[in-house]
Amino acid sequence: MRKPRDFDAELQALTDKAKMLKTKKQGQLGELVVATGASAMSIEQLAGALLDAIAADASRKEAWRKSGAAFFRGDGASARPGARRGAGSASASGAGTPPTSGEGSAA
């Protein structure tokens, strides 16, 4: 006879894992903000830049993706002055890369 599955325990384990992954992602996004130098911006400026990034066209987002990839490679082409590759673990968070690395409106 099969051992019955404990659905409550499995659900709790999945919930705990989802919570851990969300916390890790938030930490990586924070590290990315600091590593790119965006932490020098006010919270309102940063929020506005991210909102503009969401509404940007596909070609602009692709340009941001390329400069973000260069940042993580250490090319320095898209890095702000004084913002070098300090967020090694943030590179695992691909979701945050395009909006943060594209600060075209902050020039």
Chimera marker file (.cmm) of the C-alpha trace (Angstrom):
<marker_set name="trace">
<marker id="1" x="0.000" y="0.000" z="0.000" r="1" g="1" b="0" radius="0.5"/>
<marker id="2" x="1.225" y="3.493" z="-0.826" r="1" g="1" b="0" radius="0.5"/>
<marker id="3" x="2.025" y="5.993" z="1.834" r="1" g="1" b="0" radius="0.5"/>
<marker id="4" x="-0.517" y="8.842" z="1.670" r="1" g="1" b="0" radius="0.5"/>
<marker id="5" x="0.837" y="12.230" z="0.534" r="1" g="1" b="0" radius="0.5"/>
<marker id="6" x="0.854" y="15.044" z="3.025" r="1" g="1" b="0" radius="0.5"/>
<marker id="7" x="-0.530" y="17.828" z="0.827" r="1" g="1" b="0" radius="0.5"/>
<marker id="8" x="-0.473" y="20.356" z="3.654" r="1" g="1" b="0" radius="0.5"/>
<marker id="9" x="3.240" y="19.813" z="4.257" r="1" g="1" b="0" radius="0.5"/>
<marker id="10" x="3.994" y="19.991" z="0.524" r="1" g="1" b="0" radius="0.5"/>
<marker id="11" x="1.990" y="23.198" z="0.189" r="1" g="1" b="0" radius="0.5"/>
<marker id="12" x="3.774" y="24.708" z="3.183" r="1" g="1" b="0" radius="0.5"/>
<marker id="13" x="7.163" y="23.771" z="1.711" r="1" g="1" b="0" radius="0.5"/>
<marker id="14" x="6.251" y="25.397" z="-1.616" r="1" g="1" b="0" radius="0.5"/>
<marker id="15" x="4.981" y="28.507" z="0.170" r="1" g="1" b="0" radius="0.5"/>
<marker id="16" x="8.204" y="28.770" z="2.166" r="1" g="1" b="0" radius="0.5"/>
<marker id="17" x="10.297" y="28.345" z="-0.993" r="1" g="1" b="0" radius="0.5"/>
<marker id="18" x="8.290" y="31.031" z="-2.837" r="1" g="1" b="0" radius="0.5"/>
<marker id="19" x="8.764" y="33.420" z="0.085" r="1" g="1" b="0" radius="0.5"/>
<marker id="20" x="12.518" y="32.717" z="0.163" r="1" g="1" b="0" radius="0.5"/>
<marker id="21" x="12.826" y="33.305" z="-3.607" r="1" g="1" b="0" radius="0.5"/>
<marker id="22" x="10.909" y="36.593" z="-3.363" r="1" g="1" b="0" radius="0.5"/>
<marker id="23" x="13.156" y="37.788" z="-0.536" r="1" g="1" b="0" radius="0.5"/>
<marker id="24" x="16.260" y="36.806" z="-2.497" r="1" g="1" b="0" radius="0.5"/>
<marker id="25" x="15.032" y="38.665" z="-5.594" r="1" g="1" b="0" radius="0.5"/>
<marker id="26" x="14.311" y="41.810" z="-3.566" r="1" g="1" b="0" radius="0.5"/>
<marker id="27" x="17.818" y="41.674" z="-2.095" r="1" g="1" b="0" radius="0.5"/>
<marker id="28" x="19.367" y="41.255" z="-5.533" r="1" g="1" b="0" radius="0.5"/>
<marker id="29" x="17.387" y="44.209" z="-6.900" r="1" g="1" b="0" radius="0.5"/>
<marker id="30" x="18.604" y="46.337" z="-3.988" r="1" g="1" b="0" radius="0.5"/>
<marker id="31" x="22.202" y="45.275" z="-4.670" r="1" g="1" b="0" radius="0.5"/>
<marker id="32" x="21.710" y="46.169" z="-8.326" r="1" g="1" b="0" radius="0.5"/>
<marker id="33" x="20.472" y="49.664" z="-7.438" r="1" g="1" b="0" radius="0.5"/>
<marker id="34" x="23.565" y="50.223" z="-5.305" r="1" g="1" b="0" radius="0.5"/>
<marker id="35" x="25.997" y="48.700" z="-7.826" r="1" g="1" b="0" radius="0.5"/>
<marker id="36" x="24.737" y="50.853" z="-10.695" r="1" g="1" b="0" radius="0.5"/>
<marker id="37" x="24.921" y="54.035" z="-8.655" r="1" g="1" b="0" radius="0.5"/>
<marker id="38" x="21.152" y="54.519" z="-8.799" r="1" g="1" b="0" radius="0.5"/>
<marker id="39" x="21.057" y="54.711" z="-5.000" r="1" g="1" b="0" radius="0.5"/>
<marker id="40" x="22.273" y="58.320" z="-5.364" r="1" g="1" b="0" radius="0.5"/>
<marker id="41" x="18.907" y="59.199" z="-6.930" r="1" g="1" b="0" radius="0.5"/>
<marker id="42" x="15.953" y="60.176" z="-4.792" r="1" g="1" b="0" radius="0.5"/>
<marker id="43" x="13.320" y="57.472" z="-4.388" r="1" g="1" b="0" radius="0.5"/>
<marker id="44" x="10.917" y="59.562" z="-6.455" r="1" g="1" b="0" radius="0.5"/>
<marker id="45" x="13.439" y="59.897" z="-9.318" r="1" g="1" b="0" radius="0.5"/>
<marker id="46" x="14.195" y="56.195" z="-9.270" r="1" g="1" b="0" radius="0.5"/>
<marker id="47" x="10.502" y="55.286" z="-9.269" r="1" g="1" b="0" radius="0.5"/>
<marker id="48" x="9.863" y="57.692" z="-12.146" r="1" g="1" b="0" radius="0.5"/>
<marker id="49" x="12.754" y="56.253" z="-14.168" r="1" g="1" b="0" radius="0.5"/>
<marker id="50" x="11.467" y="52.731" z="-13.640" r="1" g="1" b="0" radius="0.5"/>
<marker id="51" x="7.930" y="53.729" z="-14.628" r="1" g="1" b="0" radius="0.5"/>
<marker id="52" x="9.289" y="55.339" z="-17.815" r="1" g="1" b="0" radius="0.5"/>
<marker id="53" x="11.286" y="52.177" z="-18.502" r="1" g="1" b="0" radius="0.5"/>
<marker id="54" x="8.167" y="50.031" z="-18.329" r="1" g="1" b="0" radius="0.5"/>
<marker id="55" x="6.479" y="52.182" z="-20.984" r="1" g="1" b="0" radius="0.5"/>
<marker id="56" x="9.545" y="52.306" z="-23.291" r="1" g="1" b="0" radius="0.5"/>
<marker id="57" x="9.502" y="50.828" z="-26.791" r="1" g="1" b="0" radius="0.5"/>
<marker id="58" x="11.143" y="47.502" z="-27.645" r="1" g="1" b="0" radius="0.5"/>
<marker id="59" x="14.195" y="48.982" z="-29.400" r="1" g="1" b="0" radius="0.5"/>
<marker id="60" x="15.046" y="51.116" z="-26.383" r="1" g="1" b="0" radius="0.5"/>
<marker id="61" x="14.636" y="48.128" z="-24.055" r="1" g="1" b="0" radius="0.5"/>
<marker id="62" x="16.970" y="46.106" z="-26.292" r="1" g="1" b="0" radius="0.5"/>
<marker id="63" x="19.601" y="48.864" z="-26.070" r="1" g="1" b="0" radius="0.5"/>
<marker id="64" x="19.240" y="48.804" z="-22.281" r="1" g="1" b="0" radius="0.5"/>
<marker id="65" x="19.599" y="45.027" z="-22.275" r="1" g="1" b="0" radius="0.5"/>
<marker id="66" x="22.874" y="45.296" z="-24.186" r="1" g="1" b="0" radius="0.5"/>
<marker id="67" x="24.296" y="47.948" z="-21.886" r="1" g="1" b="0" radius="0.5"/>
<marker id="68" x="23.197" y="45.911" z="-18.855" r="1" g="1" b="0" radius="0.5"/>
<marker id="69" x="24.925" y="42.818" z="-20.224" r="1" g="1" b="0" radius="0.5"/>
<marker id="70" x="28.072" y="44.912" z="-20.751" r="1" g="1" b="0" radius="0.5"/>
<marker id="71" x="27.813" y="46.091" z="-17.140" r="1" g="1" b="0" radius="0.5"/>
<marker id="72" x="27.736" y="42.528" z="-15.822" r="1" g="1" b="0" radius="0.5"/>
<marker id="73" x="30.609" y="41.490" z="-18.091" r="1" g="1" b="0" radius="0.5"/>
<marker id="74" x="32.629" y="44.307" z="-16.557" r="1" g="1" b="0" radius="0.5"/>
<marker id="75" x="33.083" y="46.177" z="-19.841" r="1" g="1" b="0" radius="0.5"/>
<marker id="76" x="32.260" y="49.418" z="-18.082" r="1" g="1" b="0" radius="0.5"/>
<marker id="77" x="30.542" y="50.795" z="-21.209" r="1" g="1" b="0" radius="0.5"/>
<marker id="78" x="27.257" y="51.340" z="-19.409" r="1" g="1" b="0" radius="0.5"/>
<marker id="79" x="28.542" y="51.762" z="-15.864" r="1" g="1" b="0" radius="0.5"/>
<marker id="80" x="28.004" y="55.089" z="-14.186" r="1" g="1" b="0" radius="0.5"/>
<marker id="81" x="31.154" y="56.781" z="-12.781" r="1" g="1" b="0" radius="0.5"/>
<marker id="82" x="32.101" y="55.038" z="-9.566" r="1" g="1" b="0" radius="0.5"/>
<marker id="83" x="29.625" y="52.219" z="-10.107" r="1" g="1" b="0" radius="0.5"/>
<marker id="84" x="31.630" y="49.166" z="-10.987" r="1" g="1" b="0" radius="0.5"/>
<marker id="85" x="30.714" y="45.508" z="-10.876" r="1" g="1" b="0" radius="0.5"/>
<marker id="86" x="29.943" y="45.342" z="-7.190" r="1" g="1" b="0" radius="0.5"/>
<marker id="87" x="26.729" y="43.302" z="-7.314" r="1" g="1" b="0" radius="0.5"/>
<marker id="88" x="27.921" y="39.873" z="-8.353" r="1" g="1" b="0" radius="0.5"/>
<marker id="89" x="24.898" y="38.101" z="-6.930" r="1" g="1" b="0" radius="0.5"/>
<marker id="90" x="22.572" y="40.623" z="-8.526" r="1" g="1" b="0" radius="0.5"/>
<marker id="91" x="23.544" y="39.294" z="-11.931" r="1" g="1" b="0" radius="0.5"/>
<marker id="92" x="21.377" y="36.262" z="-11.295" r="1" g="1" b="0" radius="0.5"/>
<marker id="93" x="18.357" y="38.503" z="-11.302" r="1" g="1" b="0" radius="0.5"/>
<marker id="94" x="17.726" y="39.065" z="-14.972" r="1" g="1" b="0" radius="0.5"/>
<marker id="95" x="14.332" y="40.586" z="-14.325" r="1" g="1" b="0" radius="0.5"/>
<marker id="96" x="15.767" y="43.754" z="-12.876" r="1" g="1" b="0" radius="0.5"/>
<marker id="97" x="18.525" y="44.401" z="-15.374" r="1" g="1" b="0" radius="0.5"/>
<marker id="98" x="16.882" y="46.260" z="-18.296" r="1" g="1" b="0" radius="0.5"/>
<marker id="99" x="14.950" y="48.913" z="-16.347" r="1" g="1" b="0" radius="0.5"/>
<marker id="100" x="17.770" y="49.768" z="-13.954" r="1" g="1" b="0" radius="0.5"/>
<marker id="101" x="20.576" y="49.946" z="-16.493" r="1" g="1" b="0" radius="0.5"/>
<marker id="102" x="18.645" y="52.247" z="-18.809" r="1" g="1" b="0" radius="0.5"/>
<marker id="103" x="18.715" y="55.708" z="-17.375" r="1" g="1" b="0" radius="0.5"/>
<marker id="104" x="18.332" y="57.612" z="-20.616" r="1" g="1" b="0" radius="0.5"/>
<marker id="105" x="16.101" y="60.245" z="-19.062" r="1" g="1" b="0" radius="0.5"/>
<marker id="106" x="18.515" y="60.941" z="-16.194" r="1" g="1" b="0" radius="0.5"/>
<marker id="107" x="21.144" y="62.710" z="-18.332" r="1" g="1" b="0" radius="0.5"/>
<link id1="1" id2="2" r="1" g="1" b="0" radius="0.2"/>
<link id1="2" id2="3" r="1" g="1" b="0" radius="0.2"/>
<link id1="3" id2="4" r="1" g="1" b="0" radius="0.2"/>
<link id1="4" id2="5" r="1" g="1" b="0" radius="0.2"/>
<link id1="5" id2="6" r="1" g="1" b="0" radius="0.2"/>
<link id1="6" id2="7" r="1" g="1" b="0" radius="0.2"/>
<link id1="7" id2="8" r="1" g="1" b="0" radius="0.2"/>
<link id1="8" id2="9" r="1" g="1" b="0" radius="0.2"/>
<link id1="9" id2="10" r="1" g="1" b="0" radius="0.2"/>
<link id1="10" id2="11" r="1" g="1" b="0" radius="0.2"/>
<link id1="11" id2="12" r="1" g="1" b="0" radius="0.2"/>
<link id1="12" id2="13" r="1" g="1" b="0" radius="0.2"/>
<link id1="13" id2="14" r="1" g="1" b="0" radius="0.2"/>
<link id1="14" id2="15" r="1" g="1" b="0" radius="0.2"/>
<link id1="15" id2="16" r="1" g="1" b="0" radius="0.2"/>
<link id1="16" id2="17" r="1" g="1" b="0" radius="0.2"/>
<link id1="17" id2="18" r="1" g="1" b="0" radius="0.2"/>
<link id1="18" id2="19" r="1" g="1" b="0" radius="0.2"/>
<link id1="19" id2="20" r="1" g="1" b="0" radius="0.2"/>
<link id1="20" id2="21" r="1" g="1" b="0" radius="0.2"/>
<link id1="21" id2="22" r="1" g="1" b="0" radius="0.2"/>
<link id1="22" id2="23" r="1" g="1" b="0" radius="0.2"/>
<link id1="23" id2="24" r="1" g="1" b="0" radius="0.2"/>
<link id1="24" id2="25" r="1" g="1" b="0" radius="0.2"/>
<link id1="25" id2="26" r="1" g="1" b="0" radius="0.2"/>
<link id1="26" id2="27" r="1" g="1" b="0" radius="0.2"/>
<link id1="27" id2="28" r="1" g="1" b="0" radius="0.2"/>
<link id1="28" id2="29" r="1" g="1" b="0" radius="0.2"/>
<link id1="29" id2="30" r="1" g="1" b="0" radius="0.2"/>
<link id1="30" id2="31" r="1" g="1" b="0" radius="0.2"/>
<link id1="31" id2="32" r="1" g="1" b="0" radius="0.2"/>
<link id1="32" id2="33" r="1" g="1" b="0" radius="0.2"/>
<link id1="33" id2="34" r="1" g="1" b="0" radius="0.2"/>
<link id1="34" id2="35" r="1" g="1" b="0" radius="0.2"/>
<link id1="35" id2="36" r="1" g="1" b="0" radius="0.2"/>
<link id1="36" id2="37" r="1" g="1" b="0" radius="0.2"/>
<link id1="37" id2="38" r="1" g="1" b="0" radius="0.2"/>
<link id1="38" id2="39" r="1" g="1" b="0" radius="0.2"/>
<link id1="39" id2="40" r="1" g="1" b="0" radius="0.2"/>
<link id1="40" id2="41" r="1" g="1" b="0" radius="0.2"/>
<link id1="41" id2="42" r="1" g="1" b="0" radius="0.2"/>
<link id1="42" id2="43" r="1" g="1" b="0" radius="0.2"/>
<link id1="43" id2="44" r="1" g="1" b="0" radius="0.2"/>
<link id1="44" id2="45" r="1" g="1" b="0" radius="0.2"/>
<link id1="45" id2="46" r="1" g="1" b="0" radius="0.2"/>
<link id1="46" id2="47" r="1" g="1" b="0" radius="0.2"/>
<link id1="47" id2="48" r="1" g="1" b="0" radius="0.2"/>
<link id1="48" id2="49" r="1" g="1" b="0" radius="0.2"/>
<link id1="49" id2="50" r="1" g="1" b="0" radius="0.2"/>
<link id1="50" id2="51" r="1" g="1" b="0" radius="0.2"/>
<link id1="51" id2="52" r="1" g="1" b="0" radius="0.2"/>
<link id1="52" id2="53" r="1" g="1" b="0" radius="0.2"/>
<link id1="53" id2="54" r="1" g="1" b="0" radius="0.2"/>
<link id1="54" id2="55" r="1" g="1" b="0" radius="0.2"/>
<link id1="55" id2="56" r="1" g="1" b="0" radius="0.2"/>
<link id1="56" id2="57" r="1" g="1" b="0" radius="0.2"/>
<link id1="57" id2="58" r="1" g="1" b="0" radius="0.2"/>
<link id1="58" id2="59" r="1" g="1" b="0" radius="0.2"/>
<link id1="59" id2="60" r="1" g="1" b="0" radius="0.2"/>
<link id1="60" id2="61" r="1" g="1" b="0" radius="0.2"/>
<link id1="61" id2="62" r="1" g="1" b="0" radius="0.2"/>
<link id1="62" id2="63" r="1" g="1" b="0" radius="0.2"/>
<link id1="63" id2="64" r="1" g="1" b="0" radius="0.2"/>
<link id1="64" id2="65" r="1" g="1" b="0" radius="0.2"/>
<link id1="65" id2="66" r="1" g="1" b="0" radius="0.2"/>
<link id1="66" id2="67" r="1" g="1" b="0" radius="0.2"/>
<link id1="67" id2="68" r="1" g="1" b="0" radius="0.2"/>
<link id1="68" id2="69" r="1" g="1" b="0" radius="0.2"/>
<link id1="69" id2="70" r="1" g="1" b="0" radius="0.2"/>
<link id1="70" id2="71" r="1" g="1" b="0" radius="0.2"/>
<link id1="71" id2="72" r="1" g="1" b="0" radius="0.2"/>
<link id1="72" id2="73" r="1" g="1" b="0" radius="0.2"/>
<link id1="73" id2="74" r="1" g="1" b="0" radius="0.2"/>
<link id1="74" id2="75" r="1" g="1" b="0" radius="0.2"/>
<link id1="75" id2="76" r="1" g="1" b="0" radius="0.2"/>
<link id1="76" id2="77" r="1" g="1" b="0" radius="0.2"/>
<link id1="77" id2="78" r="1" g="1" b="0" radius="0.2"/>
<link id1="78" id2="79" r="1" g="1" b="0" radius="0.2"/>
<link id1="79" id2="80" r="1" g="1" b="0" radius="0.2"/>
<link id1="80" id2="81" r="1" g="1" b="0" radius="0.2"/>
<link id1="81" id2="82" r="1" g="1" b="0" radius="0.2"/>
<link id1="82" id2="83" r="1" g="1" b="0" radius="0.2"/>
<link id1="83" id2="84" r="1" g="1" b="0" radius="0.2"/>
<link id1="84" id2="85" r="1" g="1" b="0" radius="0.2"/>
<link id1="85" id2="86" r="1" g="1" b="0" radius="0.2"/>
<link id1="86" id2="87" r="1" g="1" b="0" radius="0.2"/>
<link id1="87" id2="88" r="1" g="1" b="0" radius="0.2"/>
<link id1="88" id2="89" r="1" g="1" b="0" radius="0.2"/>
<link id1="89" id2="90" r="1" g="1" b="0" radius="0.2"/>
<link id1="90" id2="91" r="1" g="1" b="0" radius="0.2"/>
<link id1="91" id2="92" r="1" g="1" b="0" radius="0.2"/>
<link id1="92" id2="93" r="1" g="1" b="0" radius="0.2"/>
<link id1="93" id2="94" r="1" g="1" b="0" radius="0.2"/>
<link id1="94" id2="95" r="1" g="1" b="0" radius="0.2"/>
<link id1="95" id2="96" r="1" g="1" b="0" radius="0.2"/>
<link id1="96" id2="97" r="1" g="1" b="0" radius="0.2"/>
<link id1="97" id2="98" r="1" g="1" b="0" radius="0.2"/>
<link id1="98" id2="99" r="1" g="1" b="0" radius="0.2"/>
<link id1="99" id2="100" r="1" g="1" b="0" radius="0.2"/>
<link id1="100" id2="101" r="1" g="1" b="0" radius="0.2"/>
<link id1="101" id2="102" r="1" g="1" b="0" radius="0.2"/>
<link id1="102" id2="103" r="1" g="1" b="0" radius="0.2"/>
<link id1="103" id2="104" r="1" g="1" b="0" radius="0.2"/>
<link id1="104" id2="105" r="1" g="1" b="0" radius="0.2"/>
<link id1="105" id2="106" r="1" g="1" b="0" radius="0.2"/>
<link id1="106" id2="107" r="1" g="1" b="0" radius="0.2"/>
</marker_set>
